[in-house]
Amino acid sequence: MAKKKKNSNMFNIVLVIIGVILALCFGRSPNTIGKDRGTVVRVVDGDTYILDIDGTEERIRLIGVDTPEVKAPASYYKENTKEGATVSEIVKDRIKQGDTLYIEYDTSKTDKYGRTLAYLYFPNGVMVQEWLLSQGYANVATYPPNTKYADHFTELAHRAAEKKVGLWNGFFTESN
């Protein structure tokens, strides 16, 4: 029995290794395997994107982050800022129409505005939210029940604040 279990474990390990090798050969990170994928139609602003998912355009709002506003309606509680325009342009330079992004959902798939809520990944497996936070282009915005990466995001924002990168160099302030 012990030999059978050992062989079974070895077989599983070999399958995982083969999966990782295939993923790398085809340009996909293990972080993107098993996730839905969408094609960027347009970047609305730093934390909102329009993706074509299986032929349907969906407005995706990033879970767990908030970037300064650039296109807020007059009735919105936040005002548009030049920092919002700057972040939006940086994101548009990094994420282009036609790019593929991979999608991970959390507990609640939509918000009260009807937007799809998601974590997005670049093909290399880096999460868009991680990139935004580590570069200081976004701050943490946690809204339960979508809290899967809240602690991780808080740590990334804290590190960016300590280094005073991006908008932590005068726009954002860290509260303890």
N, C-alpha and C positions, 0 to 999 in steps of 0.2 A: 504494500500500500504506500509506503514512504517513497519508493522509487517512482510510482505512478504520479504522486503529487509533485515530486521534484521535476519530472518530465513535463508535467502540465504547467508548472511555474516557468520553466525554461521556455516552453512554447509561447507562453504569454509575453515574456520578455522579448523574444525574437519578433513577435508580431508588432509590439510597440516600436522597436527599433526600426523595423521595415517601414512602419507608418510614418515615423519621423523623417527617415531618409527620403521616402516618396514625396512627402510634403515639401521638404527642402528642395528637391529636384524640380518640383513643379512651381516653385516660387511662393509657396504658402507656408506660413508659420503654423506650428501646432496650435497656437492661440486662435487661428481662424478656422480650423477644421470643425465641421459640424455646425457652423453658424450660417445663418441666412446671409445672402449677399445682395448688395444693391449698387446701382450705378449712379454716380453723382449727376444730377440734373443741374443743380446750382447750390451755391452757398448763400444762405440768406444773411447770416451774420456769424459771429464766432461760435455760437452754441445751437444754431438751427440750420438744418440742411434739407434740401429736397432730393430724395433718392427715388430712382425707378427700381421697384422691387417686383419682379415677375410681371412687368408690364403695367404696373400701377404706380403713379407718382404719390409718394408719401412724404409729409412734412415730419422730419425727425428732430426732436428736441433732445439734446444730450442729457443723460441722467447724471446728476451729481455735481455739475459745474454751472457757473454763471459767468458770462463775459459782459463787459460794459456795453450799454445799449448804443445802437447806431440807427435803428429803424423803429423805435418805440412809438406807438400811436399817442396822440395828445392826451388821451385819457389814462395812459399808463402811469404807474406810480414812480417810475424811474425816468430820468431825462436822458436824451441822447448826449453823447460825449465825443470829444475828439479821440479819446482813448478807444472808444468803441469802434470808431471808424478805422483806427490804426490796427486793432486786433482783427477786425473783419478783413482788411486788406492782407494781413499776414496769413490768415487762414486761407483766403482765396488764392494766394500764391502757392500754398502747400497742397491744397485740395482743389483739384480742377474738374471741370465738367468732363464726364466720361470716365473718371477714376472709379475704381472698384473699392468699396468699403464693406467690411463684414460686420454683421449686426448681432448683438446679444441683448436679450430683453431681461427685465427683472420681474418683480412680482406684479406690478401694474403696467400694462402695455400702453395705456393712453392717459393723458391728463385731462383736466376739466375743459381744456380748450380744444380737445379732439386731436391733439398732436400725438404722434407715436413717440414713446419714450424709449431710448435705447443707449447702449454703450456701443460705440463704433470703433472698428479696428482697421488700421492700414494693412495692406497685404503682408507686410513684414511682421505682423503680430502686435505691434505697438498700438495701444488703445489711444484714440484721439484725445480722450479726457486726460490721460497721463501726459501726453505731449503738451496740451494746453496748460495744465497745472505746473509741470516741471519748468516750463519756459516763462511762467509768470503771466500768461495771457488770460487766465481764468482764476476765479476763486471757487471755493467749495460751496455748494448749495444742496443740502440734503433734505429731501422731502419723502418721509415714509409713505408707503412701505418699500420704496426703491432705495435700499441702503446697503446693497451687497458689497460695494467697494468704498463705503463712506470713510472708514478708518484709514484705508490706503490713500484716498484722495486728500484727507486732512494732513497726513504725513507729507505728501508731495507738496502741498501748498505751504506747509510750515518750512520745509527745506528751501523752497523758492523765496519765501519771505526772509529767511536768514541770509540768503545770498544776495538779496535785493535785486533779483532779476525781473525783467519785464516790468509789469505794472506795480510790482512790489517796491519799485524805486520811486515812490511818491504818490501813486494813485490809490492802491489798496493799503489798508492797515490791518495788522493782525491783532485780534482781540484774544485775550487769554481767559 
